[in-house]
Amino acid sequence: MMRVPKIIEKDGIIDEAKYSDVVRISHTYTSFILDFGYFIPPREGEEPKIYIHTRIYMSPQHAKLLLKALQDNIRKYEQKVGEIRLPEKREERPSTIIM
């Protein structure tokens, strides 16, 4: 049985945490690419902007493991807290997933 690896944190804390309400997902034959960022509401006369702050590359196998882990954690969350409801219309959604 494989032992769980120790988590190494920088100076006792995990590197800087960042907020994301936008993720752009793309892939090549060998990698999945996840670009995380946040939506910047437009000022009058401006176009809306998305600021991408972090890019993560994963193997297809790790991307599939991430999907399974997210599904499991969402299931556990909803069992404790209740269903996560998403708006039906895209423009009403508070966050965006761009594929």
C-alpha positions in Angstrom: 0.0 0.0 0.0 1.4 3.4 -1.0 2.0 5.9 1.8 0.4 9.3 1.5 3.1 11.9 0.7 3.8 14.7 3.2 2.5 18.1 2.1 5.3 20.6 1.9 4.3 24.2 2.6 6.5 27.3 2.0 7.4 28.9 5.3 4.6 27.1 7.1 1.9 28.4 4.7 0.7 27.3 1.3 1.9 29.7 -1.4 -0.3 32.7 -2.0 -4.0 31.8 -2.4 -5.9 33.3 -5.4 -9.5 33.8 -6.1 -11.0 32.5 -9.4 -14.4 32.8 -10.9 -13.2 32.0 -14.4 -11.4 29.0 -15.8 -10.5 28.4 -19.4 -9.9 24.7 -20.2 -8.0 23.5 -23.2 -6.0 20.4 -24.1 -3.4 18.9 -26.4 -2.7 15.2 -26.9 -0.5 15.1 -23.9 -1.8 17.8 -21.6 -4.8 19.6 -20.1 -4.3 23.3 -19.6 -6.4 25.2 -17.0 -6.1 29.0 -17.0 -7.6 30.5 -13.8 -8.6 34.1 -13.4 -11.4 36.5 -12.5 -13.9 38.6 -14.2 -13.5 42.4 -14.1 -16.8 44.2 -14.5 -16.7 46.9 -17.1 -16.7 50.6 -16.3 -19.1 52.7 -18.4 -18.0 52.6 -22.0 -15.5 49.7 -21.5 -15.6 46.1 -22.5 -15.7 43.4 -19.7 -12.3 41.9 -19.0 -11.0 38.6 -17.7 -7.7 38.6 -15.9 -5.8 35.3 -16.0 -3.5 34.9 -13.1 -2.5 31.2 -13.0 -1.9 28.5 -15.6 -1.9 24.8 -14.6 -0.7 22.0 -16.9 -1.8 18.4 -16.1 -1.5 15.0 -17.8 -4.8 13.6 -19.1 -4.6 11.0 -16.2 -4.2 13.7 -13.6 -7.1 15.8 -15.1 -9.4 12.7 -14.9 -8.3 12.2 -11.3 -9.1 15.9 -10.6 -12.5 15.4 -12.1 -13.2 12.4 -9.9 -12.0 14.3 -6.8 -14.2 17.3 -7.6 -17.2 15.1 -8.2 -16.6 13.3 -4.9 -16.1 16.6 -3.0 -19.2 18.2 -4.6 -21.3 15.2 -3.6 -20.1 15.4 0.0 -20.7 19.2 0.1 -24.2 18.8 -1.2 -25.0 16.1 1.3 -24.0 18.4 4.1 -25.1 21.8 2.8 -27.7 21.1 0.1 -27.7 21.2 -3.7 -25.5 23.8 -5.5 -27.9 25.5 -7.8 -26.7 27.1 -11.1 -28.6 29.8 -12.9 -30.2 28.5 -16.1 -29.2 31.5 -18.3 -25.5 31.9 -18.9 -25.6 35.7 -18.5 -26.9 35.2 -14.9 -24.0 33.0 -13.9 -21.7 34.6 -11.4 -18.7 32.7 -12.8 -17.6 31.4 -16.2 -16.1 28.3 -17.5 -14.6 28.8 -21.0 -13.9 25.7 -23.0 
